[in-house]
Amino acid sequence: MAIDETPKDPARTRLEAIIACREKRTARAREKLDAAVREEYEARAELETARADLAQWILDHPDPQPMLI
């Protein structure tokens, strides 16, 4: 049994290497995007909690001198 040892065309090898690099870059970008989406979700939840806390504080501490108009 003979093993085919025909060398690959250098242009093909170069293109395959480029594709491998681009696949890794795409995967890293997806990981960063997923992390950013999670961070935004958490930040929005914290913002809503803070707004709700402020609204409750305002209800619990009415202005001692209401407007006279």
PDB file of N, CA, C and O in Angstrom:
ATOM      1  N   MET A   1       0.831  -1.177   0.000  1.00  0.00           N
ATOM      2  CA  MET A   1       0.000   0.000   0.000  1.00  0.00           C
ATOM      3  C   MET A   1       0.878   1.244   0.000  1.00  0.00           C
ATOM      4  O   MET A   1       1.723   1.429   0.876  1.00  0.00           O
ATOM      5  N   ALA A   2       0.671   2.053  -0.954  1.00  0.00           N
ATOM      6  CA  ALA A   2       1.454   3.279  -1.053  1.00  0.00           C
ATOM      7  C   ALA A   2       0.667   4.434  -0.442  1.00  0.00           C
ATOM      8  O   ALA A   2      -0.547   4.542  -0.617  1.00  0.00           O
ATOM      9  N   ILE A   3       1.372   5.278   0.265  1.00  0.00           N
ATOM     10  CA  ILE A   3       0.747   6.468   0.853  1.00  0.00           C
ATOM     11  C   ILE A   3       0.944   7.611  -0.135  1.00  0.00           C
ATOM     12  O   ILE A   3       2.045   7.845  -0.634  1.00  0.00           O
ATOM     13  N   ASP A   4      -0.153   8.313  -0.404  1.00  0.00           N
ATOM     14  CA  ASP A   4      -0.076   9.432  -1.335  1.00  0.00           C
ATOM     15  C   ASP A   4       0.655  10.585  -0.652  1.00  0.00           C
ATOM     16  O   ASP A   4       0.134  11.195   0.282  1.00  0.00           O
ATOM     17  N   GLU A   5       1.836  10.869  -1.112  1.00  0.00           N
ATOM     18  CA  GLU A   5       2.645  11.930  -0.525  1.00  0.00           C
ATOM     19  C   GLU A   5       2.761  13.109  -1.476  1.00  0.00           C
ATOM     20  O   GLU A   5       3.760  13.828  -1.469  1.00  0.00           O
ATOM     21  N   THR A   6       1.749  13.300  -2.283  1.00  0.00           N
ATOM     22  CA  THR A   6       1.762  14.425  -3.204  1.00  0.00           C
ATOM     23  C   THR A   6       1.657  15.704  -2.378  1.00  0.00           C
ATOM     24  O   THR A   6       0.710  15.872  -1.610  1.00  0.00           O
ATOM     25  N   PRO A   7       2.612  16.590  -2.532  1.00  0.00           N
ATOM     26  CA  PRO A   7       2.559  17.824  -1.742  1.00  0.00           C
ATOM     27  C   PRO A   7       1.379  18.692  -2.171  1.00  0.00           C
ATOM     28  O   PRO A   7       1.016  18.756  -3.345  1.00  0.00           O
ATOM     29  N   LYS A   8       0.795  19.357  -1.173  1.00  0.00           N
ATOM     30  CA  LYS A   8      -0.314  20.260  -1.478  1.00  0.00           C
ATOM     31  C   LYS A   8       0.225  21.510  -2.154  1.00  0.00           C
ATOM     32  O   LYS A   8       1.368  21.923  -1.956  1.00  0.00           O
ATOM     33  N   ASP A   9      -0.630  22.075  -2.939  1.00  0.00           N
ATOM     34  CA  ASP A   9      -0.297  23.337  -3.598  1.00  0.00           C
ATOM     35  C   ASP A   9      -0.127  24.404  -2.510  1.00  0.00           C
ATOM     36  O   ASP A   9      -0.978  24.502  -1.626  1.00  0.00           O
ATOM     37  N   PRO A  10       0.938  25.200  -2.545  1.00  0.00           N
ATOM     38  CA  PRO A  10       1.160  26.226  -1.521  1.00  0.00           C
ATOM     39  C   PRO A  10       0.017  27.240  -1.416  1.00  0.00           C
ATOM     40  O   PRO A  10      -0.269  27.744  -0.329  1.00  0.00           O
ATOM     41  N   ALA A  11      -0.618  27.532  -2.515  1.00  0.00           N
ATOM     42  CA  ALA A  11      -1.739  28.477  -2.483  1.00  0.00           C
ATOM     43  C   ALA A  11      -2.896  27.892  -1.676  1.00  0.00           C
ATOM     44  O   ALA A  11      -3.544  28.592  -0.899  1.00  0.00           O
ATOM     45  N   ARG A  12      -3.142  26.593  -1.874  1.00  0.00           N
ATOM     46  CA  ARG A  12      -4.214  25.936  -1.128  1.00  0.00           C
ATOM     47  C   ARG A  12      -3.873  25.899   0.363  1.00  0.00           C
ATOM     48  O   ARG A  12      -4.728  26.177   1.204  1.00  0.00           O
ATOM     49  N   THR A  13      -2.634  25.557   0.688  1.00  0.00           N
ATOM     50  CA  THR A  13      -2.197  25.514   2.080  1.00  0.00           C
ATOM     51  C   THR A  13      -2.372  26.879   2.735  1.00  0.00           C
ATOM     52  O   THR A  13      -2.840  26.977   3.869  1.00  0.00           O
ATOM     53  N   ARG A  14      -1.996  27.924   2.016  1.00  0.00           N
ATOM     54  CA  ARG A  14      -2.145  29.288   2.533  1.00  0.00           C
ATOM     55  C   ARG A  14      -3.603  29.618   2.789  1.00  0.00           C
ATOM     56  O   ARG A  14      -3.941  30.180   3.831  1.00  0.00           O
ATOM     57  N   LEU A  15      -4.470  29.273   1.847  1.00  0.00           N
ATOM     58  CA  LEU A  15      -5.902  29.556   2.018  1.00  0.00           C
ATOM     59  C   LEU A  15      -6.492  28.764   3.183  1.00  0.00           C
ATOM     60  O   LEU A  15      -7.325  29.284   3.925  1.00  0.00           O
ATOM     61  N   GLU A  16      -6.069  27.516   3.347  1.00  0.00           N
ATOM     62  CA  GLU A  16      -6.552  26.716   4.471  1.00  0.00           C
ATOM     63  C   GLU A  16      -6.106  27.321   5.801  1.00  0.00           C
ATOM     64  O   GLU A  16      -6.863  27.311   6.772  1.00  0.00           O
ATOM     65  N   ALA A  17      -4.881  27.847   5.847  1.00  0.00           N
ATOM     66  CA  ALA A  17      -4.379  28.496   7.064  1.00  0.00           C
ATOM     67  C   ALA A  17      -5.177  29.766   7.359  1.00  0.00           C
ATOM     68  O   ALA A  17      -5.504  30.045   8.512  1.00  0.00           O
ATOM     69  N   ILE A  18      -5.485  30.522   6.325  1.00  0.00           N
ATOM     70  CA  ILE A  18      -6.288  31.736   6.500  1.00  0.00           C
ATOM     71  C   ILE A  18      -7.665  31.383   7.045  1.00  0.00           C
ATOM     72  O   ILE A  18      -8.166  32.046   7.953  1.00  0.00           O
ATOM     73  N   ILE A  19      -8.274  30.347   6.495  1.00  0.00           N
ATOM     74  CA  ILE A  19      -9.592  29.922   6.966  1.00  0.00           C
ATOM     75  C   ILE A  19      -9.535  29.510   8.425  1.00  0.00           C
ATOM     76  O   ILE A  19     -10.429  29.862   9.195  1.00  0.00           O
ATOM     77  N   ALA A  20      -8.504  28.771   8.827  1.00  0.00           N
ATOM     78  CA  ALA A  20      -8.371  28.345  10.224  1.00  0.00           C
ATOM     79  C   ALA A  20      -8.269  29.561  11.146  1.00  0.00           C
ATOM     80  O   ALA A  20      -8.893  29.594  12.207  1.00  0.00           O
ATOM     81  N   CYS A  21      -7.485  30.553  10.740  1.00  0.00           N
ATOM     82  CA  CYS A  21      -7.353  31.778  11.547  1.00  0.00           C
ATOM     83  C   CYS A  21      -8.672  32.529  11.640  1.00  0.00           C
ATOM     84  O   CYS A  21      -9.035  33.030  12.705  1.00  0.00           O
ATOM     85  N   ARG A  22      -9.379  32.605  10.540  1.00  0.00           N
ATOM     86  CA  ARG A  22     -10.666  33.321  10.535  1.00  0.00           C
ATOM     87  C   ARG A  22     -11.707  32.587  11.372  1.00  0.00           C
ATOM     88  O   ARG A  22     -12.544  33.223  12.013  1.00  0.00           O
ATOM     89  N   GLU A  23     -11.666  31.260  11.374  1.00  0.00           N
ATOM     90  CA  GLU A  23     -12.593  30.489  12.213  1.00  0.00           C
ATOM     91  C   GLU A  23     -12.332  30.768  13.695  1.00  0.00           C
ATOM     92  O   GLU A  23     -13.269  30.932  14.476  1.00  0.00           O
ATOM     93  N   LYS A  24     -11.047  30.822  14.076  1.00  0.00           N
ATOM     94  CA  LYS A  24     -10.703  31.131  15.467  1.00  0.00           C
ATOM     95  C   LYS A  24     -11.147  32.542  15.831  1.00  0.00           C
ATOM     96  O   LYS A  24     -11.685  32.769  16.914  1.00  0.00           O
ATOM     97  N   ARG A  25     -10.919  33.493  14.919  1.00  0.00           N
ATOM     98  CA  ARG A  25     -11.314  34.875  15.173  1.00  0.00           C
ATOM     99  C   ARG A  25     -12.832  34.983  15.326  1.00  0.00           C
ATOM    100  O   ARG A  25     -13.326  35.695  16.201  1.00  0.00           O
ATOM    101  N   THR A  26     -13.552  34.285  14.483  1.00  0.00           N
ATOM    102  CA  THR A  26     -15.013  34.293  14.564  1.00  0.00           C
ATOM    103  C   THR A  26     -15.488  33.710  15.891  1.00  0.00           C
ATOM    104  O   THR A  26     -16.415  34.239  16.504  1.00  0.00           O
ATOM    105  N   ALA A  27     -14.869  32.641  16.329  1.00  0.00           N
ATOM    106  CA  ALA A  27     -15.241  32.023  17.605  1.00  0.00           C
ATOM    107  C   ALA A  27     -14.965  32.975  18.769  1.00  0.00           C
ATOM    108  O   ALA A  27     -15.781  33.093  19.683  1.00  0.00           O
ATOM    109  N   ARG A  28     -13.819  33.650  18.735  1.00  0.00           N
ATOM    110  CA  ARG A  28     -13.500  34.608  19.802  1.00  0.00           C
ATOM    111  C   ARG A  28     -14.496  35.759  19.797  1.00  0.00           C
ATOM    112  O   ARG A  28     -14.932  36.208  20.857  1.00  0.00           O
ATOM    113  N   ALA A  29     -14.857  36.237  18.617  1.00  0.00           N
ATOM    114  CA  ALA A  29     -15.819  37.333  18.513  1.00  0.00           C
ATOM    115  C   ALA A  29     -17.177  36.905  19.069  1.00  0.00           C
ATOM    116  O   ALA A  29     -17.845  37.689  19.743  1.00  0.00           O
ATOM    117  N   ARG A  30     -17.585  35.678  18.793  1.00  0.00           N
ATOM    118  CA  ARG A  30     -18.861  35.167  19.302  1.00  0.00           C
ATOM    119  C   ARG A  30     -18.837  35.106  20.831  1.00  0.00           C
ATOM    120  O   ARG A  30     -19.820  35.453  21.486  1.00  0.00           O
ATOM    121  N   GLU A  31     -17.716  34.664  21.390  1.00  0.00           N
ATOM    122  CA  GLU A  31     -17.588  34.607  22.854  1.00  0.00           C
ATOM    123  C   GLU A  31     -17.694  36.002  23.462  1.00  0.00           C
ATOM    124  O   GLU A  31     -18.360  36.196  24.479  1.00  0.00           O
ATOM    125  N   LYS A  32     -17.033  36.972  22.829  1.00  0.00           N
ATOM    126  CA  LYS A  32     -17.095  38.347  23.331  1.00  0.00           C
ATOM    127  C   LYS A  32     -18.508  38.908  23.215  1.00  0.00           C
ATOM    128  O   LYS A  32     -18.987  39.587  24.124  1.00  0.00           O
ATOM    129  N   LEU A  33     -19.168  38.627  22.109  1.00  0.00           N
ATOM    130  CA  LEU A  33     -20.535  39.103  21.913  1.00  0.00           C
ATOM    131  C   LEU A  33     -21.468  38.499  22.947  1.00  0.00           C
ATOM    132  O   LEU A  33     -22.293  39.203  23.528  1.00  0.00           O
ATOM    133  N   ASP A  34     -21.344  37.197  23.180  1.00  0.00           N
ATOM    134  CA  ASP A  34     -22.184  36.543  24.186  1.00  0.00           C
ATOM    135  C   ASP A  34     -21.953  37.141  25.568  1.00  0.00           C
ATOM    136  O   ASP A  34     -22.904  37.355  26.320  1.00  0.00           O
ATOM    137  N   ALA A  35     -20.690  37.412  25.904  1.00  0.00           N
ATOM    138  CA  ALA A  35     -20.377  38.017  27.203  1.00  0.00           C
ATOM    139  C   ALA A  35     -20.967  39.423  27.293  1.00  0.00           C
ATOM    140  O   ALA A  35     -21.481  39.811  28.342  1.00  0.00           O
ATOM    141  N   ALA A  36     -20.896  40.187  26.207  1.00  0.00           N
ATOM    142  CA  ALA A  36     -21.454  41.541  26.207  1.00  0.00           C
ATOM    143  C   ALA A  36     -22.972  41.517  26.359  1.00  0.00           C
ATOM    144  O   ALA A  36     -23.542  42.357  27.056  1.00  0.00           O
ATOM    145  N   VAL A  37     -23.614  40.574  25.720  1.00  0.00           N
ATOM    146  CA  VAL A  37     -25.072  40.454  25.841  1.00  0.00           C
ATOM    147  C   VAL A  37     -25.450  40.114  27.284  1.00  0.00           C
ATOM    148  O   VAL A  37     -26.394  40.684  27.832  1.00  0.00           O
ATOM    149  N   ARG A  38     -24.707  39.179  27.902  1.00  0.00           N
ATOM    150  CA  ARG A  38     -24.965  38.848  29.310  1.00  0.00           C
ATOM    151  C   ARG A  38     -24.758  40.059  30.208  1.00  0.00           C
ATOM    152  O   ARG A  38     -25.554  40.314  31.112  1.00  0.00           O
ATOM    153  N   GLU A  39     -23.680  40.807  29.955  1.00  0.00           N
ATOM    154  CA  GLU A  39     -23.390  41.987  30.769  1.00  0.00           C
ATOM    155  C   GLU A  39     -24.485  43.036  30.617  1.00  0.00           C
ATOM    156  O   GLU A  39     -24.892  43.656  31.599  1.00  0.00           O
ATOM    157  N   GLU A  40     -24.961  43.236  29.397  1.00  0.00           N
ATOM    158  CA  GLU A  40     -26.039  44.205  29.181  1.00  0.00           C
ATOM    159  C   GLU A  40     -27.301  43.767  29.912  1.00  0.00           C
ATOM    160  O   GLU A  40     -27.970  44.591  30.535  1.00  0.00           O
ATOM    161  N   TYR A  41     -27.632  42.490  29.847  1.00  0.00           N
ATOM    162  CA  TYR A  41     -28.818  41.975  30.531  1.00  0.00           C
ATOM    163  C   TYR A  41     -28.709  42.234  32.040  1.00  0.00           C
ATOM    164  O   TYR A  41     -29.656  42.707  32.668  1.00  0.00           O
ATOM    165  N   GLU A  42     -27.553  41.918  32.602  1.00  0.00           N
ATOM    166  CA  GLU A  42     -27.348  42.126  34.038  1.00  0.00           C
ATOM    167  C   GLU A  42     -27.415  43.606  34.391  1.00  0.00           C
ATOM    168  O   GLU A  42     -28.007  43.974  35.405  1.00  0.00           O
ATOM    169  N   ALA A  43     -26.813  44.457  33.563  1.00  0.00           N
ATOM    170  CA  ALA A  43     -26.818  45.900  33.814  1.00  0.00           C
ATOM    171  C   ALA A  43     -28.239  46.451  33.754  1.00  0.00           C
ATOM    172  O   ALA A  43     -28.621  47.275  34.586  1.00  0.00           O
ATOM    173  N   ARG A  44     -29.018  46.005  32.781  1.00  0.00           N
ATOM    174  CA  ARG A  44     -30.406  46.477  32.680  1.00  0.00           C
ATOM    175  C   ARG A  44     -31.222  46.052  33.900  1.00  0.00           C
ATOM    176  O   ARG A  44     -32.028  46.825  34.417  1.00  0.00           O
ATOM    177  N   ALA A  45     -31.005  44.819  34.352  1.00  0.00           N
ATOM    178  CA  ALA A  45     -31.716  44.336  35.530  1.00  0.00           C
ATOM    179  C   ALA A  45     -31.346  45.165  36.756  1.00  0.00           C
ATOM    180  O   ALA A  45     -32.217  45.523  37.549  1.00  0.00           O
ATOM    181  N   GLU A  46     -30.058  45.472  36.916  1.00  0.00           N
ATOM    182  CA  GLU A  46     -29.620  46.293  38.041  1.00  0.00           C
ATOM    183  C   GLU A  46     -30.177  47.705  37.942  1.00  0.00           C
ATOM    184  O   GLU A  46     -30.556  48.294  38.955  1.00  0.00           O
ATOM    185  N   LEU A  47     -30.230  48.254  36.735  1.00  0.00           N
ATOM    186  CA  LEU A  47     -30.794  49.589  36.529  1.00  0.00           C
ATOM    187  C   LEU A  47     -32.264  49.617  36.916  1.00  0.00           C
ATOM    188  O   LEU A  47     -32.701  50.541  37.603  1.00  0.00           O
ATOM    189  N   GLU A  48     -33.026  48.632  36.493  1.00  0.00           N
ATOM    190  CA  GLU A  48     -34.444  48.575  36.839  1.00  0.00           C
ATOM    191  C   GLU A  48     -34.642  48.431  38.352  1.00  0.00           C
ATOM    192  O   GLU A  48     -35.554  49.029  38.923  1.00  0.00           O
ATOM    193  N   THR A  49     -33.792  47.642  38.988  1.00  0.00           N
ATOM    194  CA  THR A  49     -33.870  47.485  40.442  1.00  0.00           C
ATOM    195  C   THR A  49     -33.593  48.821  41.126  1.00  0.00           C
ATOM    196  O   THR A  49     -34.300  49.197  42.061  1.00  0.00           O
ATOM    197  N   ALA A  50     -32.572  49.538  40.667  1.00  0.00           N
ATOM    198  CA  ALA A  50     -32.237  50.836  41.257  1.00  0.00           C
ATOM    199  C   ALA A  50     -33.373  51.834  41.054  1.00  0.00           C
ATOM    200  O   ALA A  50     -33.696  52.595  41.965  1.00  0.00           O
ATOM    201  N   ARG A  51     -33.974  51.837  39.879  1.00  0.00           N
ATOM    202  CA  ARG A  51     -35.106  52.744  39.627  1.00  0.00           C
ATOM    203  C   ARG A  51     -36.298  52.401  40.523  1.00  0.00           C
ATOM    204  O   ARG A  51     -36.969  53.290  41.048  1.00  0.00           O
ATOM    205  N   ALA A  52     -36.548  51.118  40.687  1.00  0.00           N
ATOM    206  CA  ALA A  52     -37.648  50.693  41.561  1.00  0.00           C
ATOM    207  C   ALA A  52     -37.351  51.077  43.010  1.00  0.00           C
ATOM    208  O   ALA A  52     -38.250  51.512  43.730  1.00  0.00           O
ATOM    209  N   ASP A  53     -36.103  50.919  43.440  1.00  0.00           N
ATOM    210  CA  ASP A  53     -35.719  51.318  44.793  1.00  0.00           C
ATOM    211  C   ASP A  53     -35.915  52.809  45.005  1.00  0.00           C
ATOM    212  O   ASP A  53     -36.407  53.223  46.055  1.00  0.00           O
ATOM    213  N   LEU A  54     -35.536  53.626  44.020  1.00  0.00           N
ATOM    214  CA  LEU A  54     -35.734  55.071  44.124  1.00  0.00           C
ATOM    215  C   LEU A  54     -37.215  55.416  44.174  1.00  0.00           C
ATOM    216  O   LEU A  54     -37.629  56.247  44.982  1.00  0.00           O
ATOM    217  N   ALA A  55     -38.007  54.793  43.329  1.00  0.00           N
ATOM    218  CA  ALA A  55     -39.450  55.059  43.330  1.00  0.00           C
ATOM    219  C   ALA A  55     -40.056  54.700  44.683  1.00  0.00           C
ATOM    220  O   ALA A  55     -40.907  55.427  45.195  1.00  0.00           O
ATOM    221  N   GLN A  56     -39.624  53.588  45.261  1.00  0.00           N
ATOM    222  CA  GLN A  56     -40.137  53.196  46.574  1.00  0.00           C
ATOM    223  C   GLN A  56     -39.672  54.170  47.652  1.00  0.00           C
ATOM    224  O   GLN A  56     -40.436  54.501  48.558  1.00  0.00           O
ATOM    225  N   TRP A  57     -38.424  54.631  47.563  1.00  0.00           N
ATOM    226  CA  TRP A  57     -37.916  55.586  48.531  1.00  0.00           C
ATOM    227  C   TRP A  57     -38.723  56.880  48.476  1.00  0.00           C
ATOM    228  O   TRP A  57     -39.050  57.455  49.514  1.00  0.00           O
ATOM    229  N   ILE A  58     -39.043  57.334  47.274  1.00  0.00           N
ATOM    230  CA  ILE A  58     -39.841  58.555  47.113  1.00  0.00           C
ATOM    231  C   ILE A  58     -41.217  58.373  47.742  1.00  0.00           C
ATOM    232  O   ILE A  58     -41.720  59.293  48.387  1.00  0.00           O
ATOM    233  N   LEU A  59     -41.836  57.205  47.570  1.00  0.00           N
ATOM    234  CA  LEU A  59     -43.136  56.937  48.188  1.00  0.00           C
ATOM    235  C   LEU A  59     -43.034  56.897  49.705  1.00  0.00           C
ATOM    236  O   LEU A  59     -43.930  57.373  50.403  1.00  0.00           O
ATOM    237  N   ASP A  60     -41.965  56.341  50.208  1.00  0.00           N
ATOM    238  CA  ASP A  60     -41.789  56.209  51.663  1.00  0.00           C
ATOM    239  C   ASP A  60     -41.375  57.513  52.330  1.00  0.00           C
ATOM    240  O   ASP A  60     -41.522  57.649  53.545  1.00  0.00           O
ATOM    241  N   HIS A  61     -40.865  58.468  51.575  1.00  0.00           N
ATOM    242  CA  HIS A  61     -40.381  59.733  52.135  1.00  0.00           C
ATOM    243  C   HIS A  61     -41.009  60.901  51.373  1.00  0.00           C
ATOM    244  O   HIS A  61     -40.343  61.546  50.564  1.00  0.00           O
ATOM    245  N   PRO A  62     -42.277  61.169  51.628  1.00  0.00           N
ATOM    246  CA  PRO A  62     -42.950  62.265  50.911  1.00  0.00           C
ATOM    247  C   PRO A  62     -42.309  63.611  51.285  1.00  0.00           C
ATOM    248  O   PRO A  62     -41.704  63.768  52.346  1.00  0.00           O
ATOM    249  N   ASP A  63     -42.467  64.561  50.378  1.00  0.00           N
ATOM    250  CA  ASP A  63     -41.936  65.903  50.606  1.00  0.00           C
ATOM    251  C   ASP A  63     -42.623  66.509  51.828  1.00  0.00           C
ATOM    252  O   ASP A  63     -43.852  66.580  51.858  1.00  0.00           O
ATOM    253  N   PRO A  64     -41.865  66.948  52.835  1.00  0.00           N
ATOM    254  CA  PRO A  64     -42.495  67.492  54.050  1.00  0.00           C
ATOM    255  C   PRO A  64     -43.217  68.809  53.809  1.00  0.00           C
ATOM    256  O   PRO A  64     -44.058  69.199  54.619  1.00  0.00           O
ATOM    257  N   GLN A  65     -42.923  69.481  52.754  1.00  0.00           N
ATOM    258  CA  GLN A  65     -43.583  70.736  52.438  1.00  0.00           C
ATOM    259  C   GLN A  65     -44.121  70.669  51.023  1.00  0.00           C
ATOM    260  O   GLN A  65     -43.425  71.033  50.074  1.00  0.00           O
ATOM    261  N   PRO A  66     -45.362  70.203  50.872  1.00  0.00           N
ATOM    262  CA  PRO A  66     -45.901  70.054  49.523  1.00  0.00           C
ATOM    263  C   PRO A  66     -45.983  71.403  48.796  1.00  0.00           C
ATOM    264  O   PRO A  66     -45.935  72.472  49.405  1.00  0.00           O
ATOM    265  N   MET A  67     -46.106  71.305  47.508  1.00  0.00           N
ATOM    266  CA  MET A  67     -46.215  72.518  46.698  1.00  0.00           C
ATOM    267  C   MET A  67     -47.501  73.253  47.069  1.00  0.00           C
ATOM    268  O   MET A  67     -48.505  72.617  47.390  1.00  0.00           O
ATOM    269  N   LEU A  68     -47.480  74.564  47.029  1.00  0.00           N
ATOM    270  CA  LEU A  68     -48.622  75.387  47.433  1.00  0.00           C
ATOM    271  C   LEU A  68     -49.506  75.798  46.273  1.00  0.00           C
ATOM    272  O   LEU A  68     -50.433  76.587  46.456  1.00  0.00           O
ATOM    273  N   ILE A  69     -49.248  75.297  45.119  1.00  0.00           N
ATOM    274  CA  ILE A  69     -50.050  75.699  43.955  1.00  0.00           C
ATOM    275  C   ILE A  69     -51.173  74.741  43.739  1.00  0.00           C
ATOM    276  O   ILE A  69     -51.959  74.911  42.806  1.00  0.00           O
TER     277      ILE A  69
END
